[in-house]
Amino acid sequence: MDLITLDMKRCTLVRLGGRIDGSVAPDMGSRLRTVTDSGRYKIVVNLKDVTYASSAALRELISSWKTCRRWNRGDLRLAEINPNIDKVLDLTGLRSQFMIYETEAEAVGSF
Amino acid sequence: MTTLQHELTVTGDHTALPQIADFVEAACEQCCVDPCARFDIQLAVEEACCNIIEHAYSSAGGRLHLRFEVKGPDVEVTLHDSGQPFDPAAIPTPDLERPLEERPIGGLGLHLMRQLMDEVSFDFAGDAGNTLAMVKRNAVRQPAPGRPPCPSRPAECADV
């Protein structure tokens, strides 16, 4: 799993890549918590380079999403999802729950 | 009917997941499994393994055996463990229409397995352990006529 965090003017951009299975998803969750623990609750997660994500990865995204949305203080939005990830989001009913943008620029600009 | 079989035994903990993924990928490659079906099988197997690791073995580890079989056009993956049995019927189907704020975090693994595979069946046999069998129908591409048996060169497989 690759994870890069960039603090932008109005949000934090997290670029994820590689395979996110149950062995690395907790690490991803921990690094997302580092962002929210620092008081940044507006997050864009770019999934363009994610080749595989299991429900363990979704759990972490949902957990961070809930943290961000608490008290209307922010949101976690997704960008550039590939067909495999889109399929998993669809099967789990999450596609309609997350705000999803075709491009990273659109997602960042939405905040 | 062509039957090919691959087997792997690991200690069931999260660190084994990459090894299991490599095993499934290699078996799919050798058996000429359709690329779309590969993703489904990979994900279903990981979800099943995570359930065994986290629930059957309560993250304490234990023997986990996988068998990958091609039976004609179908792929069957069988997982066997000696952990705590459970009642699949007691696992509630996640309410996907419910707002995410109200949904519990987790509980998607079994749902995904059932969505991704054509058959999912459990057998809990006491001291003999627990067996989970999952079947993906029509997952294997047939070798193109006149070509050698596909496995190492899936690009030469004819479309199903």
Chai-1 contact restraints between the chains, C-beta under 6 A:
chainA,res_idxA,chainB,res_idxB,connection_type,confidence,min_distance_angstrom,max_distance_angstrom,comment,restraint_id
A,D21,B,L17,contact,1.0,0.0,6.0,A-B,restraint_1
A,D21,B,E46,contact,1.0,0.0,6.0,A-B,restraint_2
A,G22,B,H14,contact,1.0,0.0,6.0,A-B,restraint_3
A,G22,B,L17,contact,1.0,0.0,6.0,A-B,restraint_4
A,G22,B,C50,contact,1.0,0.0,6.0,A-B,restraint_5
A,S23,B,H14,contact,1.0,0.0,6.0,A-B,restraint_6
A,S23,B,L17,contact,1.0,0.0,6.0,A-B,restraint_7
A,S54,B,L43,contact,1.0,0.0,6.0,A-B,restraint_8
A,S54,B,E46,contact,1.0,0.0,6.0,A-B,restraint_9
A,S55,B,E47,contact,1.0,0.0,6.0,A-B,restraint_10
A,S55,B,L108,contact,1.0,0.0,6.0,A-B,restraint_11
A,S55,B,G109,contact,1.0,0.0,6.0,A-B,restraint_12
A,S55,B,L112,contact,1.0,0.0,6.0,A-B,restraint_13
A,R59,B,I105,contact,1.0,0.0,6.0,A-B,restraint_14
A,R59,B,G106,contact,1.0,0.0,6.0,A-B,restraint_15
A,I62,B,I105,contact,1.0,0.0,6.0,A-B,restraint_16
A,S63,B,I105,contact,1.0,0.0,6.0,A-B,restraint_17
A,N84,B,F39,contact,1.0,0.0,6.0,A-B,restraint_18
A,L91,B,Q115,contact,1.0,0.0,6.0,A-B,restraint_19
A,T92,B,L108,contact,1.0,0.0,6.0,A-B,restraint_20
A,G93,B,L96,contact,1.0,0.0,6.0,A-B,restraint_21
A,Q97,B,L100,contact,1.0,0.0,6.0,A-B,restraint_22
